[in-house]
Amino acid sequence: MSQKVLVYKKFPQEALAPLAQRYELMQCEGRRPRERFSAAQLADVRVMLTAGGLKLPPEMLDDLPGLGAVICYGTGYDGIDLAELKKRNLALGHSPGANASSVADLALTLMLAATRHTLANDRYVRNGQWAAGEPSPRSSFPAGMTGQKIGVYGMGVIGRKIAARCVAFETEVGYFSRTKYDLPYTYWPSLEALAEWSDILVVAVRAGDATRHAVNAQVLGRLGENGTIINIARGSVIDQAALVNALQRNVIAGAGLDVYETEPHAPDALTALPNVVLTPHAGGQTAAAHKAMQDCVIANLDAFFTGRGLRYPVT
């Protein structure tokens, strides 16, 4: 029986190499399957591989009459219409927690860069201002991490790894999540309450309709003029227009962002701001994270093609 895997998203070839050794990969690079392959070639495709944050329109599935499963390379699946897959009796798999450590590391990187004015200090050295004895670009001394109140919005695998790393920096950690867990961190009953308590608010919640624009102008106002927001989850969780306004008006002090409402993110009012540190959705982009995600994808594919369902299903 066919072991064809249609690769919907354009992935780096390095990411696909281990899969190509085991399965026949048909790469769409983000285009509709029938635009790249004939109906005969698509007829016996049984699995689609995609990225969870990429929207998957129903017509993409229409081109694959033999499809049995959609597998996400990564943890998220917010771009997938779960009701549509259920209607078509298609299984959904992902890579739970595979990149959690890598994403948590970047959260701390953004946190430190944003609060310690790392980019401004880097430019200060590179352009010769320091050597010339010119004044430092900072207007005041940063608070530092010790004693800071770190609020984590979302206490899943990534949120917990972020919290643990923050504790190592001698901070106080609080969180808001749909569920209160037995954890050594202060639980806050709402996102607004967490923001008001926090010096730094880290967005680590799963994206979806329930969390879209959860971080709005009111939450940013609660965070306050000395507050910093970090987002390594999904861009949809923050109202980006409200964020730009808050940063421009110094409602908050700064931000560190790895994700955006539209990706890839083009230069605009957000990128022009000096009090923002930006990375290109690179949280899971480490060798260890990719190896872990590849292992999950292969485990899902092996299980599916041998009739054992999926090893890591989304339930």
N, C-alpha and C positions, 0 to 999 in steps of 0.2 A: 504494500500500500504506500501511496505517496507520502513523503516526508518533506513536502514543500512548506516553506515559511515565507510569507510575504512581509517584507520589512517596509512599513509605511513611512516612518520618519527617516530623515537623512542622519545616520549615525556615523561617527568616525570609523574608518575601516579597522582601526586597532580594537575598537569595541566589539566589532562583529567577527573578527578573525577566529576566535575559539568556536563560535557557532557555525561558521562556514565549513569547519573541518568535520562537522557531524551532520549538517542538514543542507538542503538545497535552498539557498536564500535568493529571493527575488526582490530587488530593491526598487522601491517607488520614489524615494527621495522626496516625499511629501506630496506627490501628485496622485491623481486618481488612478487606481490599478489598471483600468481599461485603456488609459492613455499610454501606458508603458508596455502592456502585454495583451496578447490575444485572448479571446474567450476560452479557447482550448487550453492555453497555458494556465489560466486562472481556475479552470474547472475543478481541479483536484487539489487546490491550495487548502490546507486544513487549519493553519494557524496564521494569525497576523501578529507581528511584533511592532510595538509602537512605544511612544513615551506618554506617560499618564497625563501630562499637562497639555498635550496637543489635542485639539478638538478633533473628534472622529465623527464626521457626518454620516448619517445612515446610508447615503448613496455609495460610500466606500465599501460598506458591507454588501450592498446589492451586487457588486461585481464578483463576489466570492461565494458561489452557491454551495461549495463543499466545506465552508468554514465551520470549525467546531469550537475554536477558542481564540481569545484575544489576550496577549501577554504583554504587560508593561515592563519595559526595561527601567527599573527604578521603583521607588516606594509608592509614589502618587498615582492616582487614577481619576483626577478631577475633570479631565477632558473627555471621559468616557460616559456615555449615556447609559446608566445601569438598567433603566427600564427598557431601553431599546435592545440591549443584549439579552435581557430576560425574555422579552417577547420573541426573540429569534432562537432562544434556547442555546445561547453561546456562553461558554465558561469564561471567566476573567481571572487572570493571574497577575501577580506582581512580585516585587523583591522586598519584602517587609524588613525594614531595619538595616538593609545592606549598606546604605551609605550614611547611616546615622552618625557615626563617629566623625566622618569627613565633614558633614554639614555642621555638626556641633563645633568642630575646630574653626570653621570659617566664621561662625557666629561670634566666637571670641576674638578672632582676627579683626572683624569689622568693629566690634565693640571697642577694642583697644585703639584701633586706628582713628575711629571717630572721636573718642573722648580724649585722646592724648595728642590730637592735632597732627597726626603722623604725616599726612600728605603735605601740609603747610610747612612743617619742619624739614621734610625731604627737599622741597623746593628751595627753602632758605639756605640749605647747604649747597645744593647743586648750582644755583645761580650766583654763588659767590657773595651773597649778602652777609653770611656769618663771617667769612674771612675778611670782609671789608669793614667789619665792626658795626654794621647797620643794626637797627633795633630788631628784636625777635618779632615774628609775625603774630605771636599770641598776644592777646590783650590782657590776659590774666593767667594765673597758674591753673592747670586742670585739677580736678578733684582727686584723680587717681582712683584705683579700684578698691583699695582697702576701706571697708565700712560702707560701701555703696549698697543701695537697695536695688536688687535686680528682680524685675518682674518677668515671669515666663508665661506667655499666653499659649496654652496647649502643653499638656504634660504626658505626651506619648513617648516613644523611644528617644526621639531627637530631643524633646524638651527635657527629659531626665538627664541626658548626657550633657546638655548645656548647663543645667542646674549644678551637676556634679563638678563641672569645670569651673563654674563661677565660685563655688565654695572654696576651691583651692586658691582663689585670689582674695580670700578673706572678706568676702561679701556676705550680705544677708539676702536670702532668696525667698521670694514669694511666688505664688502662681494662681492662675485661674484656669479651670478646665470644666468641661461638662460634668466630670466626676471628681469627687474629693477622694484622694488616695491616702493610704497610710505611709506618708513620706515626711521626712524631717524638715519640711518647708512650710511656711505660713500659707494657708489657703484663704483666698479672698473670694467673696460671694459673687463678684461681678467684674467684668473687664474694666469698668469705670473706676471701681474701688482699687483695683490692682494698679491702674495707671496713676491714680492720685498718690498712692504710696511709693511708687517706683521712682528711682533716679534714671534707670535704664529699663526700657520695656522691650522684650525680645518676642517677636512673633514666631511661634513654632507650631501653630495649629494647622490641622488638615483643611484644605480649601474645599468649598462647597457652597451651596445656596445659603446655608445657615451662618456662614462666616464671611460672606461677601461684604466688603466695606464695613466690617465690624469695627475696625480702627478708623473712626471718622473724626470730624472736627471736634466733637465733644470730648472724645477720648484723648485726642492730642492736647486739647486745652487742659485736661486733668493732669496730663504728664508734666506740663509746665515749662517755663522758660529755661530752666536748667536741665531739662530732661532730654534724653536721647532715645531714638527708636531704632531697633535692628530688625530687619526682616529677611529670614532665610527660608520662609515657608512658600507662599505663593503671592504674587502681586495683587491678586484680587482681594486679599484680606484687608488691605489698606486702601482707603479712598485717596487716590494719588493726587487729585486736584486739591483736596483738603490738606494733604501733606505738603505740597509745594507752597500753598498759601501760608501754612504754619511755619515753614522754614524761612520764607521770605520776610515774614512779619516778626520773626524771632519769638513766636509762640512757644516753640521748642528750640533747644540749642543745636541739635544736629541729628543726623541719621546715617545708618550704614545699611545699604541695600544690595541684596544679591538677586532679587526678583522684582518684576515690574508688571503693571497691568497689561502692557503690550510688549511682547518679546519677539525678536531682538529689539532693544530699546534704542531709538535714534536720539541724537542730541536735541535737547529742548530746554524748557525752563528748569526742569529738574537737574539736568546735567550741568547747567550753568552755575548752580549754587555752590559756593565754596565750603559750606558746612555739611556736605554730604560725601560719603565714601561709597563708591560704586564698584561692583564686580558683576561679570556677565553670566549670572546663573551658574556659578562654578562651584557651588557647595559640595556636590558629589563628585567633582572632577579630580579624584586622586587615583593612583594605581590600585591601592587597596580597595577603594570603594568600587571601582569598575570590576575588579576580580570577584568581589562578593556579589555584585549584581549579575555578572555573567554566570556565576555558579547557580544563582537562583533561577535565571532564565533557562539554563540547561537542565536543571532539575525539573522545572515545569514542563519543558519540551519532552524530556525523556519519559516522564510519567504519562503525559498525554498520548504520545505516540505508541506507548505500550499498553494503553487501555486502562490506566490507573488514575484517570482524572488529572488533576493538577497538584503539584507538591505544595505550592503556595497560592491557594485560591483567595480571591476577594469574596468574603461572605456577607 
